[in-house]
Amino acid sequence: MNGIVSGTIAVQYFGLQEWVDSETGLVALGDLIFGCGLPRWVIVRWVFNFINFIEKNRDAGIDEVAKEVKEVL
C-alpha cells in the first residue's frame, strides 16, 4: 500500500499524468509505482530476517552467534 501512495506522490510531483494516454506511458507509470514500493519492501524483509535470526539464536552463546555472523559475512 505504501508503494502505491509514494508512487502516486511521485506521479503528481513530476506531473506525469499525461503518460496515461499511451500504452508505453502506462507501463512506465506502473514501473514507477512498483519501484517506489521496493525500498519499503526491502526494509520489511530485513526486519523479518533479523527477527528470525534473533529467535533462532535466542539460547546460543555469544561465540556461536559471532561464528554464524562471520560465516555469513
N, CA, C and O atoms as a DFTB+ gen file, in Angstrom:
292 C
 N C O
     1  1       0.821      -1.204       0.000
     2  2       0.000       0.000       0.000
     3  2       0.858       1.258       0.000
     4  3       0.545       2.227      -0.692
     5  1       1.943       1.245       0.777
     6  2       2.790       2.435       0.839
     7  2       3.465       2.725      -0.491
     8  3       3.698       3.885      -0.832
     9  1       3.784       1.661      -1.256
    10  2       4.388       1.867      -2.569
    11  2       3.443       2.581      -3.506
    12  3       3.859       3.439      -4.285
    13  1       2.180       2.235      -3.435
    14  2       1.188       2.894      -4.284
    15  2       1.072       4.364      -3.909
    16  3       0.981       5.227      -4.782
    17  1       1.076       4.646      -2.620
    18  2       0.964       6.034      -2.167
    19  2       2.188       6.836      -2.586
    20  3       2.051       7.937      -3.118
    21  1       3.391       6.295      -2.351
    22  2       4.590       7.054      -2.723
    23  2       4.730       7.159      -4.244
    24  3       5.230       8.165      -4.747
    25  1       4.295       6.131      -4.981
    26  2       4.302       6.219      -6.440
    27  2       3.348       7.281      -6.938
    28  3       3.663       8.013      -7.876
    29  1       2.187       7.372      -6.318
    30  2       1.211       8.392      -6.697
    31  2       1.739       9.786      -6.396
    32  3       1.526      10.717      -7.172
    33  1       2.421       9.926      -5.281
    34  2       3.020      11.228      -4.946
    35  2       4.070      11.605      -5.996
    36  3       4.142      12.762      -6.410
    37  1       4.876      10.642      -6.425
    38  2       5.892      10.917      -7.450
    39  2       5.245      11.330      -8.767
    40  3       5.718      12.256      -9.427
    41  1       4.168      10.651      -9.155
    42  2       3.465      10.991     -10.396
    43  2       2.914      12.409     -10.311
    44  3       3.049      13.181     -11.260
    45  1       2.301      12.759      -9.197
    46  2       1.745      14.101      -9.029
    47  2       2.852      15.156      -9.002
    48  3       2.719      16.210      -9.625
    49  1       3.935      14.880      -8.289
    50  2       5.012      15.850      -8.125
    51  2       5.683      16.178      -9.467
    52  3       5.961      17.340      -9.764
    53  1       5.934      15.145     -10.264
    54  2       6.617      15.351     -11.543
    55  2       5.654      15.616     -12.697
    56  3       6.104      15.826     -13.824
    57  1       4.347      15.613     -12.454
    58  2       3.363      15.924     -13.486
    59  2       3.333      14.906     -14.608
    60  3       3.337      15.281     -15.780
    61  1       3.303      13.637     -14.274
    62  2       3.370      12.574     -15.277
    63  2       1.993      12.043     -15.673
    64  3       1.901      10.958     -16.248
    65  1       0.940      12.772     -15.383
    66  2      -0.412      12.299     -15.672
    67  2      -0.663      12.097     -17.157
    68  3      -1.470      11.246     -17.533
    69  1       0.008      12.855     -18.003
    70  2      -0.240      12.720     -19.445
    71  2       0.316      11.411     -20.003
    72  3       0.002      11.054     -21.139
    73  1       1.129      10.691     -19.242
    74  2       1.638       9.392     -19.683
    75  2       0.522       8.356     -19.791
    76  3       0.704       7.309     -20.412
    77  1      -0.620       8.641     -19.193
    78  2      -1.739       7.701     -19.224
    79  2      -2.303       7.554     -20.631
    80  3      -2.998       6.577     -20.913
    81  1      -2.025       8.486     -21.504
    82  2      -2.588       8.474     -22.852
    83  2      -1.978       7.420     -23.781
    84  3      -2.536       7.151     -24.845
    85  1      -0.848       6.822     -23.403
    86  2      -0.229       5.819     -24.274
    87  2       0.041       4.534     -23.487
    88  3       0.147       4.546     -22.261
    89  1       0.149       3.433     -24.224
    90  2       0.422       2.153     -23.568
    91  2       1.804       2.144     -22.926
    92  3       1.979       1.619     -21.826
    93  1       2.771       2.717     -23.603
    94  2       4.130       2.784     -23.062
    95  2       4.161       3.623     -21.787
    96  3       4.866       3.289     -20.835
    97  1       3.409       4.692     -21.774
    98  2       3.328       5.540     -20.590
    99  2       2.706       4.819     -19.412
   100  3       3.146       4.976     -18.273
   101  1       1.664       4.018     -19.693
   102  2       1.042       3.250     -18.611
   103  2       2.015       2.249     -18.010
   104  3       2.062       2.068     -16.793
   105  1       2.796       1.595     -18.878
   106  2       3.802       0.648     -18.379
   107  2       4.845       1.383     -17.545
   108  3       5.250       0.900     -16.488
   109  1       5.276       2.539     -18.012
   110  2       6.265       3.326     -17.269
   111  2       5.720       3.773     -15.918
   112  3       6.440       3.750     -14.920
   113  1       4.451       4.179     -15.879
   114  2       3.853       4.569     -14.602
   115  2       3.766       3.381     -13.653
   116  3       4.018       3.516     -12.456
   117  1       3.412       2.223     -14.187
   118  2       3.363       1.027     -13.348
   119  2       4.734       0.679     -12.787
   120  3       4.864       0.314     -11.618
   121  1       5.752       0.797     -13.630
   122  2       7.115       0.544     -13.163
   123  2       7.543       1.555     -12.107
   124  3       8.213       1.201     -11.138
   125  1       7.159       2.797     -12.295
   126  2       7.496       3.836     -11.311
   127  2       6.837       3.545      -9.967
   128  3       7.479       3.652      -8.923
   129  1       5.577       3.182      -9.992
   130  2       4.868       2.878      -8.752
   131  2       5.479       1.646      -8.082
   132  3       5.651       1.621      -6.863
   133  1       5.808       0.622      -8.882
   134  2       6.452      -0.571      -8.342
   135  2       7.803      -0.222      -7.728
   136  3       8.132      -0.679      -6.634
   137  1       8.577       0.584      -8.431
   138  2       9.901       0.971      -7.942
   139  2       9.850       1.785      -6.663
   140  3      10.742       1.677      -5.822
   141  1       8.819       2.593      -6.511
   142  2       8.679       3.379      -5.286
   143  2       8.360       2.498      -4.078
   144  3       8.646       2.881      -2.943
   145  1       7.777       1.331      -4.308
   146  2       7.450       0.435      -3.210
   147  2       8.579      -0.480      -2.798
   148  3       8.541      -1.040      -1.702
   149  1       9.591      -0.652      -3.645
   150  2      10.679      -1.581      -3.357
   151  2      11.484      -1.251      -2.097
   152  3      11.776      -2.168      -1.329
   153  1      11.855       0.002      -1.842
   154  2      12.637       0.263      -0.630
   155  2      11.909      -0.154       0.659
   156  3      12.535      -0.696       1.571
   157  1      10.626       0.088       0.737
   158  2       9.888      -0.323       1.934
   159  2       9.812      -1.838       2.039
   160  3       9.876      -2.386       3.139
   161  1       9.676      -2.527       0.899
   162  2       9.628      -3.981       0.906
   163  2      10.957      -4.548       1.405
   164  3      10.977      -5.507       2.176
   165  1      12.060      -3.955       0.963
   166  2      13.380      -4.419       1.392
   167  2      13.556      -4.222       2.892
   168  3      14.073      -5.108       3.573
   169  1      13.139      -3.092       3.408
   170  2      13.267      -2.827       4.845
   171  2      12.444      -3.828       5.643
   172  3      12.917      -4.339       6.658
   173  1      11.235      -4.113       5.210
   174  2      10.393      -5.093       5.914
   175  2      11.047      -6.466       5.895
   176  3      11.043      -7.155       6.915
   177  1      11.611      -6.886       4.759
   178  2      12.286      -8.184       4.673
   179  2      13.484      -8.240       5.614
   180  3      13.700      -9.256       6.274
   181  1      14.273      -7.154       5.686
   182  2      15.428      -7.123       6.583
   183  2      14.990      -7.250       8.039
   184  3      15.616      -7.969       8.818
   185  1      13.926      -6.559       8.403
   186  2      13.427      -6.626       9.783
   187  2      12.976      -8.047      10.113
   188  3      13.325      -8.568      11.172
   189  1      12.210      -8.682       9.231
   190  2      11.750     -10.043       9.498
   191  2      12.921     -11.026       9.556
   192  3      12.922     -11.927      10.394
   193  1      13.911     -10.868       8.682
   194  2      15.079     -11.741       8.736
   195  2      15.860     -11.541      10.029
   196  3      16.354     -12.509      10.606
   197  1      15.979     -10.311      10.488
   198  2      16.667     -10.032      11.746
   199  2      15.916     -10.651      12.922
   200  3      16.530     -11.232      13.817
   201  1      14.595     -10.529      12.921
   202  2      13.793     -11.119      13.994
   203  2      13.942     -12.637      13.989
   204  3      14.073     -13.245      15.051
   205  1      13.923     -13.257      12.810
   206  2      14.115     -14.707      12.723
   207  2      15.493     -15.107      13.217
   208  3      15.626     -16.133      13.885
   209  1      16.531     -14.324      12.908
   210  2      17.884     -14.607      13.370
   211  2      17.947     -14.549      14.890
   212  3      18.558     -15.412      15.521
   213  1      17.321     -13.540      15.478
   214  2      17.320     -13.391      16.935
   215  2      16.593     -14.565      17.580
   216  3      17.077     -15.129      18.561
   217  1      15.444     -14.934      17.042
   218  2      14.675     -16.050      17.607
   219  2      15.431     -17.369      17.491
   220  3      15.399     -18.188      18.409
   221  1      16.109     -17.574      16.365
   222  2      16.837     -18.820      16.150
   223  2      18.016     -18.942      17.116
   224  3      18.356     -20.047      17.541
   225  1      18.633     -17.827      17.461
   226  2      19.825     -17.828      18.316
   227  2      19.538     -17.338      19.730
   228  3      20.439     -16.842      20.407
   229  1      18.309     -17.470      20.177
   230  2      17.932     -16.960      21.495
   231  2      18.763     -17.606      22.606
   232  3      19.193     -16.911      23.526
   233  1      18.996     -18.901      22.541
   234  2      19.699     -19.611      23.603
   235  2      21.177     -19.850      23.286
   236  3      21.871     -20.511      24.059
   237  1      21.660     -19.331      22.178
   238  2      23.054     -19.540      21.788
   239  2      23.965     -18.574      22.525
   240  3      23.554     -17.482      22.916
   241  1      25.197     -18.991      22.704
   242  2      26.193     -18.120      23.321
   243  2      26.723     -17.108      22.322
   244  3      26.513     -17.222      21.114
   245  1      27.414     -16.117      22.859
   246  2      27.913     -15.039      22.003
   247  2      28.938     -15.571      20.997
   248  3      29.017     -15.079      19.871
   249  1      29.719     -16.575      21.402
   250  2      30.705     -17.125      20.479
   251  2      30.040     -17.853      19.307
   252  3      30.534     -17.789      18.181
   253  1      28.935     -18.537      19.559
   254  2      28.211     -19.221      18.489
   255  2      27.572     -18.223      17.528
   256  3      27.576     -18.424      16.314
   257  1      27.026     -17.153      18.082
   258  2      26.414     -16.116      17.241
   259  2      27.484     -15.425      16.399
   260  3      27.279     -15.182      15.210
   261  1      28.621     -15.109      17.013
   262  2      29.699     -14.458      16.269
   263  2      30.217     -15.357      15.145
   264  3      30.533     -14.876      14.057
   265  1      30.304     -16.660      15.411
   266  2      30.781     -17.592      14.389
   267  2      29.806     -17.642      13.215
   268  3      30.231     -17.690      12.061
   269  1      28.489     -17.633      13.503
   270  2      27.493     -17.662      12.427
   271  2      27.517     -16.372      11.615
   272  3      27.406     -16.401      10.390
   273  1      27.662     -15.245      12.299
   274  2      27.740     -13.959      11.587
   275  2      28.977     -13.915      10.706
   276  3      28.924     -13.422       9.579
   277  1      30.098     -14.432      11.221
   278  2      31.335     -14.437      10.453
   279  2      31.194     -15.315       9.203
   280  3      31.743     -14.982       8.153
   281  1      30.463     -16.434       9.306
   282  2      30.232     -17.293       8.148
   283  2      29.423     -16.574       7.077
   284  3      29.682     -16.729       5.884
   285  1      28.451     -15.795       7.508
   286  2      27.600     -15.069       6.565
   287  2      28.375     -13.971       5.866
   288  3      28.212     -13.755       4.665
   289  1      29.213     -13.283       6.610
   290  2      29.980     -12.182       6.032
   291  2      31.180     -12.723       5.308
   292  3      31.961     -11.954       4.748
